[in-house]
Amino acid sequence: MEDPPVNPGEGPANLDWTVENVESALYQLYFDPDMERKTMAQKWLTLAQASAQAWHFCWALLAPNKIPEVQFFGASTLHTKISRHWDDLPSEQHESLQSQLMSHILQFSSGPKMVLTRLCVALASLTLNLIPHSWPHPVADMVRAFEPQKPACEIGTDVSPQAHCLALLEIFTVLPEEFQSSRLTQTRRVQLREALIREWSGVSPMLRQLLQSQDSSDQAKEKVLRCLSSWVGLDVPLGQTYELVQDCFGELSNPQIFDTAVETIVTAISQPDCQRYTEALLNLLPWVLGLHEQLKKSAQDGDMETSHGICRIAVAMGETHSRVLLEQVDRWQEYLSLVNMILFCTGMPGHYPVSETTSSLTLTFWYTLQDDILSFEEGKQTAYLQVYRPVYFQLVDVLLLKSHYPGQEEYDSWSSDDQEQFRIYRVDISDTLMYVYEMLGAELLSNLYDRLGRQLVDPQQSAAWQETEALLFGFQSIAETIDVNYSDVIPGLIGLIPSINISNVMLADTVMYTIGSLAEWLADHPVMLSGVLPMVLQGLVKPELSVSSVSTLKRICRECRHDLAPFSRNILTVSQDVLLKDIHKSSQCMWLMQALGFLLSGLPEDEILGHLRSLVAPNIQQLQQLTQQEPNSKMKEAIIHIFGMLANLFTTLDVNQDLEALEGETSAETSTTNPVVVLLQQMFELIQSILSKWLDDSDVVEAVCGVFDKAMRTLLHDFGPMVAQLSEMLVHIYSAYPQASALDLARQMVHIFAGEEHYLSNIKYLVDALSSATLVLFQKGPRDHPDIAESFMCLHAQILKRKPELYLSEQMDLKALFYCGIMSLKFPENQTVKASSHFFTELLNRYKDMPQLPELLEIDGKILTETILESVGGVAPRSLTEHFAEVLLSLNRQCPALLSQWLGDSLQVAGFPSSHVSLEQKHRFTQQLLG
C-alpha cells in the first residue's frame, strides 16, 4: 500500500486530484493500521471532496469493478458536491447530472446498500436544489424512471422489479429527511416544504398499493412504513395521510414489521397539527380501540413488546388529542373506551421494570386528561367529572397495586439498576396520586383510610404487608404536598399507625415517611405524639431505616419542638446511643444533630445547657483523645466529622427564634449568656489545641470555622461574647497559614457585628490583620490561591457595605487593595472575577465618602477600565459580562469625565481590546456606555 502522493498540508492549488490518488488515499484510510497515516489520508480526502475535480472523479469511483468502500466515497462525494457546492455547477449540466444520478441508482438498486442510500441522498439533495421551478414534478418523473416492465413493484421471480421498487422507496424516504437536515433560509424552507407537500399526492398511492398488496414482501412494507414516517415529519396534514395510517394498523399483526408499524402510527397521530383534522382523528379512533383485544392477549401471554407498542399508540392518541376528543360529545363512549384501554395499560400485569415496562408510559396521560377536564367551564366540567371521577378512583386502585413491592426474596434478587428504576417509578406514581387528589379531594383520603382500617382492624383481613405499605404510600404521597390539616381522617390514621407491624423494612420505611409527612398536623395536635414517636425511635436504632427514621425525627423536632419536653429525655437518650454505636452514616448523623438542635430549642432555657453538655460530652471526650495522638488521615476524618456534627447542631439550636411570636415578649438581648456560647467558650481551648496541630490543613480549618459560622448565623447578636476570642483565633490561624474559610468567617463577623460600637475595635483589629497578611500573599503571587482571592474580595465588599469607615484606618492600604482587585479580575476562575467585580462596584459607590478614592482613581482608574475592556473583549467568558458592566456603569455614575477620557485613550489603540472590533464599533460602544 503506497502513501498518497501528496502531503495533506499542501495548498489546494498544488494537489493532484486524480482517480488513482483518491483511490490510493482511500485504501490508506480503510486498511492502513497506522492511525497517523489514516488521519493524514482523511484530511487529504476532505480537501479532495471540496475540489472542482470531485465533480468528475466521483463517477469513476462508482465503477462496478471498485470495492464498496471506494464506491461509497464516490457517492458521498457526489452528495457533498450537490449539497455544498451546487453553485459551482453550470445550469446547463443540471439535467444530465439528474439523468446520470438516476441511472446509477438503478445500477446499484441491488446493492451494496450503503452506496445505494448515499446515491439516493444525493438525488434528494439535487431535487431540493431544483424544485419547484427547474423540476416541477420530481415524484412523478422518478416513478416513471423506476417503473419496471412488469406492473409497478409487483414481486415475481425476477428480482429486478422489487429492487427498483425498494430503490424508489429509499429515494422517497430520504427526500424529506434531507430537507430537514439541510441548511436553508427561512423563506426557502417554507417554499420547499410547500412544494414537497404538494408532491405527497404522487407518493401516497404507491405506498397504499404496496401495503394492500398480498405480494409485497415484508422488506417492501417496512420501507413503506419508514417512508410514511419521513413524510409525516414534514407536517403533511393528517387529512391527506389518515387512510394510509389506517392501512398501517393492518401491519400490527405482522411480528416482522410490528415495531416499525407502531413507530409510524405513533409519529402520524402525535403531530399536534392533527387536531385541525377532527374527522380524520375520529376515523382513526376505532382502529386504535380495535387493538384492545390484541393488547389483552399480549399482556396475558407476557408479550411485553406487543403490549408496549399498542400502549404507545393508545397513549399517543389519548394524550395528544384529549381535549379534541373530549369535545366530541356524541362520541363520548368511544373516548371513554380509549381511556379505559389506557387504564388497562397503567395496570399492566407484572412488576415494573422487571416483567413489564409499559405502565410508566401512561402516567403523563392522566395529568393531561385531568387538566383538560378541569379547564372546561363549570357546567361542562360537572358533566365530565360525573363520567371520569369513577375512572380516577379506579386509577388510584391501579396505581397503588402497581406500587406494591414484590416479596422480599424476589426484590433482593433484582439488580441495583432495576431497584433504582422501581424507586423512580414509585416517585412518578406518588406525583400522580398527589395530582389526582385535586380531582377527587377528601373522598380519596376517606377511601384510603377505610381500606387501611379494614385491613388493620378486621382479624379476617390477612392482607400481605405490601397492601398496607401501598395504602400508607398513597397517604404519604398526598400529605407531602397537600394541606391535610383539615382532613377528618388523619386522627384515625395516626391512631392506626401504632398497630402496624414494622418488621418488614420496606413497610417500616413507608411508616416513617408517613409519620414525617404528618409532622405539621402533629404540631397542631400534640396529644397524638405519644402514639407515633416511640415508633420513630424504634426505627432510629435500625441501620436499614436510617434515612427515613432520621428525616422523620428531624421533621417532628422542627414542627413540634414546643411540645416535645415530655419526650426529650427519651429522644436524647436514644439519639446519643445510636451516635455512640455508629449506626448511621455521616450524612444521617448530621441530620440527627439538626433534629436535636430543634429539640433543645424548644426546651425551657434553664434546661438547655445541661442537655447540651450531656449531648456533646462524648464528642469532647473524643476530641481530647485525638489531641494526644500524632496527626493521621483517620484522625483527620474523625475531627472533621465531629466538627461537622457540632456545626449542624448549632444550625438549628436557637433559643430566641420564637420570642417575637410570644405575646408580650421582645427580641431584646437576654441577660444570660446563650447556652451555645457557654459551650463554645468552654471548648475554646480544646479547639485551639486541635488547630495547633492542623493549622496547615484547609479541611480541618474549614470544619472548625464552620462550627463558629453556623453558631453565629443562628445566634446573631447573642454570639457577641465570642467576638474578641474568635478574632484573636482567626488572626492567629490566618497569619500562620492563610485560608479562605478564615476570611469567610471574618466576613460573617463583619456582617453581624461591624455596626455595633461595642465590638468595633475587635472587628477593626481582625480586618486590619487579615488584610495585611493577604496583601503579603498577593505580593508573592496569588495565582495558586483563587479561593483566597475570591474570599478576600467578598470580605472587603462586605466591609464597604456595612462599615466603610474601616477604610479610614491608617493600616488600610487602599491603593494595594485596588491592585489586588485588578489582579483578581484577571483570574480565570469565574467566582473570583465575580467577587472582585462586586468589590469594585461597592468601592465606587463610596466615591464621595472616601477622600482618598478620587485621587486613587485619577491615577489608576485607567488600569481598571482597560482590565475590564480586555475581559469584555474576549479574555473572560461572556457569562461574566453583566458583572463587568456593573463596574463600568459605577465608573460612569461617579466619574464620567475621567471614564470618557480613559475610554478615548484606550480604544484608539489598534487591536485593543480585540482585533475583531472595528474603530466604528468602539466609538458606538463608548457613546452608548457614556450615554
ZAVEXMI-926283 format. One record per residue (C-alpha): y, z, x. Coordinates in steps of 0.5 Angstrom, whole numbers, padded with zeros to 4 digits, always signed. Each point is the difference from the previous one (the first is absolute). Example, Ala and Ser with C-alpha at 12.3 -4.5 7.8 and 13.67 -1.06 7.14 Angstrom:
2
-0009+0016+0025
+0007-0002+0002
END
This chain:
931
+0000+0000+0000
+0007-0002+0003
+0006+0003+0000
+0005-0003-0005
+0004-0005+0004
+0007+0003-0001
+0003+0007+0001
+0002+0003-0007
+0006+0003+0004
+0003-0007+0001
+0005-0003-0005
-0002-0005-0006
+0003-0006+0003
-0005+0000+0006
-0006+0002-0004
-0005-0006+0000
-0003+0001-0008
-0006-0005+0001
-0006+0001-0005
-0004+0002+0007
+0004+0005+0002
+0001+0003-0007
-0008+0000-0001
-0001+0003+0007
+0005+0006-0002
-0004+0001-0006
-0006+0001+0004
+0003+0005+0004
+0003+0003-0006
-0007+0001-0003
-0005+0000+0005
+0003+0003+0007
-0002+0007+0001
+0007+0002+0004
+0005+0003-0005
+0006-0002+0004
-0002-0007+0000
-0002+0000-0007
+0008+0003-0001
+0002-0006+0004
-0003-0005-0004
+0002+0003-0007
+0007+0000+0003
+0000-0008+0002
-0004-0002-0006
+0006+0003-0004
+0005-0004+0003
-0004-0006-0001
+0000+0001-0007
+0007+0000+0000
+0001-0006+0004
+0001-0007-0003
-0006-0003+0003
-0004+0005-0005
+0001-0005-0006
-0005-0005+0004
-0005+0005+0004
-0002+0004-0006
-0003-0006-0004
-0004-0002+0007
-0002+0008+0000
-0003-0002-0007
-0005-0005+0002
-0007+0001-0003
-0003+0001+0007
+0004+0006+0002
-0002+0007+0000
+0002+0004-0007
+0005+0005+0005
+0003-0007+0002
+0001-0003-0007
+0002+0007-0003
+0006+0000+0005
+0002-0007-0002
+0000+0002-0007
+0004+0006+0002
+0005-0004+0004
+0001-0005-0006
+0002+0005-0005
+0004+0003+0006
+0004-0006+0000
+0001-0001-0007
+0002+0007-0002
+0005+0001+0006
+0002-0007+0003
+0000-0004-0006
+0007-0003+0001
-0003-0003+0007
-0004-0005-0004
+0004-0006-0003
-0001-0001-0007
-0003-0007+0000
-0006+0004+0003
-0001+0005-0006
-0004-0005-0004
-0005-0002+0006
-0001+0008+0002
-0001+0001-0007
-0006-0005+0000
-0003+0002+0006
+0000+0007-0001
-0004-0001-0007
-0004-0005+0004
-0002+0006+0005
-0001+0005-0006
-0005-0005-0003
-0003-0001+0007
-0001+0008+0001
-0002+0001-0007
-0007+0002+0002
+0003+0005+0006
+0001+0003+0004
+0003+0005-0005
+0006+0003+0005
+0002-0007+0001
+0000-0003-0007
+0004+0006-0002
+0005-0001+0005
+0001-0007-0002
+0001+0002-0007
+0005+0005+0002
+0004-0006+0004
-0001-0004-0006
+0003+0005-0004
+0006+0001+0004
+0001-0007+0000
+0000+0000-0007
+0005+0005+0000
+0005-0004+0004
-0001-0006-0005
+0000+0003-0007
+0004-0002-0005
+0004-0006+0003
-0004-0003+0005
-0007+0002-0003
+0001+0001-0008
-0008+0001-0002
-0004+0002+0006
-0005+0003-0004
-0002-0006-0004
+0000-0004+0007
-0004+0005+0003
-0005+0000-0006
+0000-0008+0001
-0001+0000+0007
-0006+0005+0000
-0004-0003-0006
-0007-0002+0002
-0003-0006-0003
-0004+0005-0005
+0003+0004-0006
+0005+0005+0003
-0003+0005+0004
-0007+0000-0003
-0005+0002+0004
-0006-0004+0001
-0005-0002+0006
+0006-0003+0004
+0004+0006+0003
+0006-0004+0002
+0003+0001-0007
-0001+0007+0000
+0003+0000+0007
+0006-0004-0002
+0001+0005-0006
+0000+0006+0004
+0005-0003+0005
+0005-0002-0006
-0001+0008-0003
+0001+0002+0007
+0007-0004+0000
+0002+0003-0007
-0002+0007+0002
+0005+0000+0007
+0005-0004-0003
+0003+0006-0004
-0002+0004+0006
+0004-0004+0005
+0006+0000-0005
+0000+0008+0000
+0000+0000+0008
+0005-0005+0001
+0007+0002+0003
+0004-0003-0006
+0008+0000-0002
+0000+0004-0007
+0002-0007-0003
-0005-0004+0003
-0005+0006-0002
+0002-0001-0007
+0000-0007+0000
-0007-0001+0003
-0003+0006-0005
+0002-0004-0006
-0003-0007+0003
-0006+0004+0001
-0001+0003-0006
+0001-0007-0003
-0006-0002+0004
-0004+0005-0003
-0002-0004-0006
-0003-0005+0004
-0005+0005+0004
-0002+0004-0007
-0004-0005-0003
-0004-0001+0006
-0001+0008+0001
-0002+0000-0007
-0005-0005+0000
-0003+0003+0006
-0001+0007-0003
-0003-0003-0006
-0005-0005+0003
-0007+0002+0001
-0001-0004+0006
+0006+0004+0004
-0003+0004+0006
+0002+0007+0001
+0004-0002+0006
+0004-0005-0004
+0001+0005-0006
+0002+0005+0006
+0005-0005+0002
+0003-0001-0007
+0001+0008-0001
+0004+0000+0007
+0004-0006-0002
+0002+0003-0006
+0002+0007+0003
+0004-0004+0005
+0004-0004-0005
+0001+0007-0005
+0003+0002+0007
+0006-0005-0002
+0001+0003-0006
-0003-0006-0004
+0001+0003-0007
-0006+0003-0004
+0001-0004-0006
-0002-0006+0005
-0006+0004+0003
-0003+0004-0005
-0005-0005-0002
-0002-0001+0007
+0000+0008+0000
-0005+0000-0006
-0005-0004+0004
+0000+0005+0006
-0003+0005-0005
-0006-0004+0000
-0001+0000+0007
+0000+0008+0000
-0008-0001-0002
-0001-0003+0007
-0001+0005+0005
+0001-0005+0006
+0007-0001-0002
+0002+0006-0004
+0005+0003+0005
+0004-0006+0000
+0000-0001-0007
+0002+0008-0001
+0006-0001+0005
+0002-0007-0003
+0000+0003-0007
+0004+0007+0002
+0005-0005+0004
+0001-0004-0006
+0001+0006-0005
+0004+0004+0005
+0006-0004+0000
+0006+0003-0003
+0003-0006-0003
-0007-0001-0004
+0004+0005-0005
+0004-0006-0002
-0006-0003-0003
-0003+0004-0005
-0004-0005-0004
-0004-0001+0007
-0001+0007+0001
-0003+0001-0007
-0004-0006+0001
-0003+0004+0007
-0001+0007-0003
-0006-0002-0004
-0003-0003+0007
+0001+0007+0003
-0003+0004-0006
-0006-0004+0001
-0001+0003+0006
-0001+0007-0002
-0008-0001-0001
-0001-0003+0007
+0004+0006+0002
-0004+0005-0003
-0006-0003+0002
+0002-0001+0007
+0002+0008+0000
-0007+0001-0003
-0003-0004+0006
+0004+0003+0005
+0003-0006+0002
+0007+0002+0003
+0002-0007+0002
+0000-0003-0007
+0003+0006-0004
+0005+0001+0006
+0002-0008-0001
+0000+0001-0008
+0004+0006+0000
+0005-0003+0005
+0001-0006-0006
+0001+0005-0006
+0005+0004+0004
+0004-0006+0002
+0000-0002-0007
+0002+0007-0003
+0005+0003+0006
+0004-0007+0001
+0001-0001-0008
-0001+0007-0003
+0007-0001-0004
-0001-0007-0002
-0007+0001-0003
+0002+0007-0003
+0006-0004-0004
-0006-0005-0003
+0000+0005-0006
-0005-0005-0003
-0005+0000+0006
+0000+0008+0001
-0007+0001-0001
-0001-0005+0006
+0004+0003+0005
-0003+0007-0002
-0007-0003+0001
+0003-0002+0007
+0003+0007+0001
-0007+0003-0001
-0003-0005+0004
+0005+0002+0006
-0002+0008-0002
-0008-0002+0001
+0002-0003+0007
+0004+0007+0001
-0006+0004-0002
-0005-0005+0004
-0006+0004+0002
-0001+0003+0007
+0004+0004+0005
+0006-0004+0003
+0000-0002+0005
-0008+0000+0002
-0003-0003-0006
+0006-0003-0004
+0007-0003+0003
+0002-0003-0007
+0003+0006-0004
+0006+0001+0005
+0003-0007-0002
+0001+0002-0007
+0005+0006+0002
+0006-0003+0000
-0001-0004-0007
+0000+0007-0003
+0007+0001+0002
+0003-0007-0002
-0003+0001-0007
+0003+0007-0001
+0007-0003+0003
+0000-0006-0005
-0002+0004-0006
+0005+0006+0001
+0005-0006+0002
+0000-0002-0008
+0005+0002-0005
-0002+0006-0004
-0004-0003-0006
-0004-0005+0004
-0001+0006+0005
-0003+0004-0005
-0005-0005-0003
-0002-0002+0008
-0002+0008+0001
-0004+0000-0006
-0004-0005+0003
+0000+0002+0007
+0000+0007+0000
-0007+0001-0001
-0002-0005+0005
+0004+0004+0005
-0004+0006-0002
-0006-0004+0002
+0003-0002+0006
+0001+0008+0002
-0007+0001-0001
-0002-0006+0004
+0005+0002+0006
-0003+0007+0000
-0007-0003+0000
+0002-0005+0006
+0003+0006+0004
-0007+0004+0000
-0002+0002+0007
-0008-0002+0001
-0005+0005+0002
+0002+0004+0006
-0006-0003+0004
+0002-0007-0002
+0007+0001+0001
-0002+0002+0007
-0004-0006+0001
+0007-0004-0001
+0003-0003+0006
+0007+0003+0002
+0003-0006-0002
-0003+0000-0007
+0002+0007-0001
+0007-0001+0002
+0001-0006-0005
-0003+0004-0005
+0005+0005+0001
+0006-0005+0000
-0004-0003-0007
+0001+0007-0003
+0007+0001+0002
+0001-0007-0004
-0003+0003-0006
+0004+0006+0001
+0006-0004+0000
-0002-0004-0006
-0002+0006-0004
+0007+0003+0001
+0003-0006-0002
-0005+0000-0007
+0003+0006-0001
+0007-0003-0002
-0004-0003-0006
-0005+0005-0002
+0004+0006+0001
-0002+0007-0002
-0006-0002-0003
-0003-0003+0006
+0000+0007+0003
-0003+0003-0006
-0005-0005+0000
-0002+0002+0008
+0001+0008-0002
-0005-0001-0006
-0005-0003+0004
+0000+0004+0006
+0000+0006-0005
-0006-0002-0003
-0004-0001+0007
+0002+0007+0003
-0001+0004-0006
-0006-0003-0004
-0006+0002+0003
-0003-0006-0003
+0004-0004+0004
-0003-0002+0007
+0004-0005+0003
+0000-0002+0007
+0005+0003+0005
+0003-0007+0000
+0002+0000-0007
+0004+0007+0001
+0003-0003+0006
+0003-0006-0003
+0003+0003-0006
+0004+0005+0005
+0001-0006+0004
+0004-0003-0007
+0004+0006-0001
+0002+0001+0007
+0002-0008+0000
+0005+0001-0006
+0002+0007+0002
+0002-0002+0007
+0006-0004-0002
+0001+0001-0008
+0003+0007-0002
-0005+0003-0004
+0003+0007+0000
+0001-0001-0008
-0008-0002-0001
-0003+0005-0004
-0007-0002+0003
+0002+0003+0007
-0001+0007-0001
-0007-0002-0003
-0001-0004+0006
+0002+0006+0005
-0005+0004-0004
-0006-0004+0001
+0001-0002+0008
-0003+0007+0002
-0006-0001-0004
-0001-0007+0004
-0006+0001+0006
+0003-0003+0006
-0006+0000+0004
+0001-0008+0001
+0005-0002+0005
+0003-0006-0004
+0001+0004-0006
+0003+0006+0003
+0005-0004+0004
+0002-0003-0007
+0000+0007-0003
+0005+0002+0006
+0004-0006-0001
+0001+0001-0008
+0002+0007+0001
+0005-0002+0005
+0003-0006-0005
+0001+0006-0005
+0004+0005+0005
+0006-0001-0004
-0003+0001-0006
-0003+0007+0003
+0007+0002+0002
+0002+0000-0007
-0006+0003-0002
-0001+0005+0006
-0005+0004-0004
-0005-0005+0001
+0000+0000+0007
-0005+0005+0001
-0006-0004-0003
+0001-0006+0005
+0003+0003+0006
-0007+0003+0002
-0003-0007+0000
+0005-0003+0004
-0001+0006+0005
-0007-0001+0000
+0001-0007+0001
+0004+0002+0006
-0006+0002+0004
-0004-0006+0000
+0002-0005+0005
-0002-0006-0004
+0005+0002-0005
+0005+0001+0005
+0005-0006-0002
+0000+0002-0008
+0000+0007+0000
+0006+0001+0006
+0004-0005-0004
-0001+0003-0007
+0001+0007+0003
+0007-0003+0003
+0002-0002-0007
-0002+0006-0003
+0004+0004+0005
+0006-0004+0000
+0001-0001-0008
-0003+0007-0002
+0003+0005+0006
+0003+0005-0004
-0006+0001-0004
-0005+0001+0006
+0002+0007+0002
-0007+0003-0003
-0004-0005+0003
+0004+0000+0007
-0004+0004+0004
-0007-0004-0002
+0003-0006+0002
+0003+0002+0006
-0007+0003+0002
-0004-0006-0002
+0005-0004+0004
+0000+0004+0006
-0007+0000+0000
-0001-0008+0000
+0005-0001+0005
-0003+0005+0005
-0007-0004-0002
+0003-0006+0002
-0003-0003-0007
+0006-0005-0001
+0002-0006+0005
+0007+0001+0003
+0004-0004-0006
-0003+0004-0005
+0002+0007+0004
+0007-0003+0000
+0000-0001-0008
-0003+0007-0001
+0005+0003+0004
+0005-0003-0004
-0003+0003-0006
+0000+0007+0003
+0008-0001+0001
+0001-0002-0007
-0005+0006-0002
+0004+0005+0005
+0007-0003-0003
-0002+0003-0007
-0002+0007+0002
+0005+0006+0000
+0005+0000+0006
-0003+0006+0003
-0007-0002+0000
+0001-0007+0003
+0001+0003+0008
-0007+0004-0001
-0004-0006-0003
+0004-0005+0005
-0002+0004+0006
-0007+0001-0002
-0001-0007-0001
+0002-0003+0007
-0003+0006+0003
-0006-0004+0002
+0005-0006+0003
+0004+0005+0004
-0006+0003+0003
-0003-0007+0002
+0007-0002+0003
+0000+0007+0004
-0007-0002+0003
+0002-0007+0001
+0006+0002+0004
-0005+0004+0005
-0004-0007+0001
+0001-0006+0005
+0003-0006-0004
-0005-0005-0002
-0001-0005-0005
-0004+0004-0005
+0005+0006+0000
+0006-0005-0001
-0004-0003-0006
+0000+0008-0003
+0007+0001+0002
+0003-0006-0004
-0005+0002-0006
+0003+0007+0000
+0007-0002+0000
-0001-0006-0005
-0003+0006-0005
+0006+0004+0001
+0005-0006-0001
-0004-0001-0006
+0000+0007-0003
+0008+0000+0002
+0001-0006-0004
-0002+0003-0007
+0002+0007+0001
+0007+0001-0003
+0001+0007-0003
+0007-0003-0002
-0002-0006-0003
+0000+0002-0008
+0006+0005+0001
+0005-0005-0003
-0004+0000-0006
-0001+0007-0002
+0006+0003-0004
+0005+0004+0003
-0002-0002+0007
+0003-0004+0005
-0002-0003+0006
+0004+0004+0005
-0002+0003+0006
-0005+0006+0000
+0001+0006+0004
-0007+0000+0002
-0003-0005+0005
-0004-0005-0002
-0008+0001+0001
-0001-0007+0004
+0006+0002+0004
-0003+0007+0002
-0007-0003+0001
+0003-0005+0005
+0004+0005+0003
-0006+0004+0002
-0004-0006+0002
+0006-0003+0004
-0002+0003+0007
-0007-0003-0001
+0002-0007-0002
+0005+0000+0007
-0007+0003+0003
-0003-0006-0002
+0005-0005+0001
+0001+0002+0007
-0007-0003+0002
+0001-0006-0004
+0007-0002+0001
-0001-0007+0002
-0005-0002-0006
+0004-0003-0005
-0005+0001-0005
+0000+0008+0000
+0007+0000+0001
+0001-0004-0006
-0005+0004-0004
+0004+0006+0002
+0006-0003-0002
-0003-0002-0007
-0001+0007-0002
+0007+0002+0001
+0003-0006-0003
-0005+0001-0006
+0002+0007-0001
+0008-0002+0001
-0001-0005-0005
-0003+0004-0005
+0004+0007+0001
+0007-0004+0002
+0005+0006+0001
-0005+0005-0001
-0002-0003+0007
+0006+0003+0003
-0002+0006+0004
-0005-0005+0004
+0006-0005+0003
+0002+0004+0006
-0007+0001+0003
-0002-0007-0002
+0006-0003+0003
-0002+0003+0007
-0007-0002-0001
+0002-0007-0001
+0005-0001+0006
-0006+0003+0004
-0005-0005-0003
+0004-0006+0001
+0003+0002+0007
-0007+0000+0003
-0003-0006-0004
+0005-0004-0005
-0004-0002-0006
+0002-0003-0007
-0003+0006-0004
+0005+0005+0003
+0006-0005-0002
-0002-0001-0007
-0001+0008-0001
+0007+0000+0003
+0003-0005-0005
-0003+0004-0006
+0003+0006+0003
+0007-0003+0000
-0001-0003-0007
-0001+0007-0003
+0004+0005+0005
+0006-0004+0003
+0004+0001-0006
-0001+0008+0001
+0005+0003+0004
-0005+0006+0002
-0005-0005+0003
+0005-0005+0003
+0000+0003+0007
-0007-0001+0000
+0000-0007-0002
+0005-0002+0005
-0004+0003+0006
-0006-0004-0003
+0003-0006-0001
+0004+0000+0007
-0006+0002+0004
-0005-0005-0004
+0006-0006+0001
+0001+0002+0008
-0008-0001+0001
+0000-0006-0004
+0006-0003+0004
-0004+0001+0006
-0006-0003-0002
+0004-0006-0002
+0003-0001+0007
-0007+0000+0003
-0002-0006-0005
-0002+0002-0008
-0004-0006-0001
-0007+0004+0000
+0003+0004-0005
+0001-0004-0006
-0001+0006-0004
+0004+0005+0003
+0006-0005+0000
-0001-0001-0008
+0000+0008-0001
+0006+0001+0005
+0004-0006-0004
-0002+0004-0007
+0002+0006+0002
+0007-0002+0002
+0000-0004-0006
-0001+0007-0004
+0005+0004+0004
+0005-0006-0001
-0002+0001-0008
+0000+0008+0000
+0004+0002+0005
+0005-0005+0004
+0004+0006+0003
-0006+0001+0005
+0002-0006+0004
+0007+0003+0002
-0004+0004+0005
+0001-0001+0007
-0007+0000+0001
-0001-0006-0005
+0001-0007+0005
+0002-0005-0006
+0000-0005+0005
-0007+0001+0002
-0003+0001-0007
+0004-0007-0001
-0004-0003+0005
-0007+0003-0002
+0001-0003-0007
+0002-0007+0003
-0007+0001+0005
-0004+0002-0007
+0003-0006-0004
-0004-0005+0006
-0006+0004-0001
-0006-0005-0003
-0002+0006-0005
+0003-0001-0007
+0000+0007-0002
+0004+0002+0007
+0005-0006-0002
+0001+0002-0007
+0001+0007+0003
+0006-0002+0005
+0003-0004-0006
+0000+0006-0004
+0003+0004+0005
+0006-0006+0002
+0001+0000-0008
+0001+0007+0000
+0004+0001+0006
+0005-0006-0002
+0001+0004-0007
+0003+0005+0004
+0005-0004+0004
+0006+0003-0003
-0003+0007+0001
-0002+0000+0007
+0006-0001+0005
-0004-0003+0006
-0003-0005-0004
+0005-0005-0001
+0001+0000+0008
-0007-0001+0001
-0001-0006-0005
+0006-0003+0003
-0003+0000+0007
-0008-0001-0002
+0001-0003-0007
-0001-0007+0002
-0007+0002+0003
-0002+0003-0006
+0002-0006-0004
-0004-0005+0005
-0006+0004+0000
+0000-0001-0008
+0001-0007+0000
-0005-0001+0005
-0005+0003-0004
+0002-0003-0006
+0000-0007+0004
-0008+0001+0001
-0001+0005+0004
-0002+0005-0005
-0005-0001-0007
+0004-0003-0006
-0002+0006-0004
+0005+0004+0004
+0006-0004-0001
+0002+0005-0006
+0001+0006+0005
+0004-0004+0005
+0004-0003-0006
+0002+0007-0002
+0002+0002+0007
+0005-0007+0000
+0003+0002-0006
+0001+0007+0002
+0004-0003+0006
+0004-0005-0005
+0002+0006-0004
+0002+0005+0006
+0003-0005+0005
+0000-0007-0003
+0005-0003+0005
-0004+0002+0006
-0006-0003-0003
+0003-0006-0001
+0002+0000+0007
-0007+0001+0002
-0003-0005-0004
+0005-0005+0002
-0001+0001+0007
-0008+0001+0000
-0001-0006-0005
+0004-0005+0004
-0006+0000+0006
-0004-0006-0001
-0007+0002-0002
+0001+0007-0002
-0003+0004-0003
-0005-0006-0002
+0000-0008+0003
-0002-0001-0008
+0007+0002-0002
+0006-0005+0000
+0007+0002+0001
+0002-0002-0007
-0006+0005-0003
+0003+0005+0005
+0007-0001-0003
-0002+0000-0007
-0004+0007+0001
+0006+0003+0003
+0004-0002-0006
-0005+0003-0005
-0001+0006+0004
+0007+0002+0001
+0002-0002-0007
END
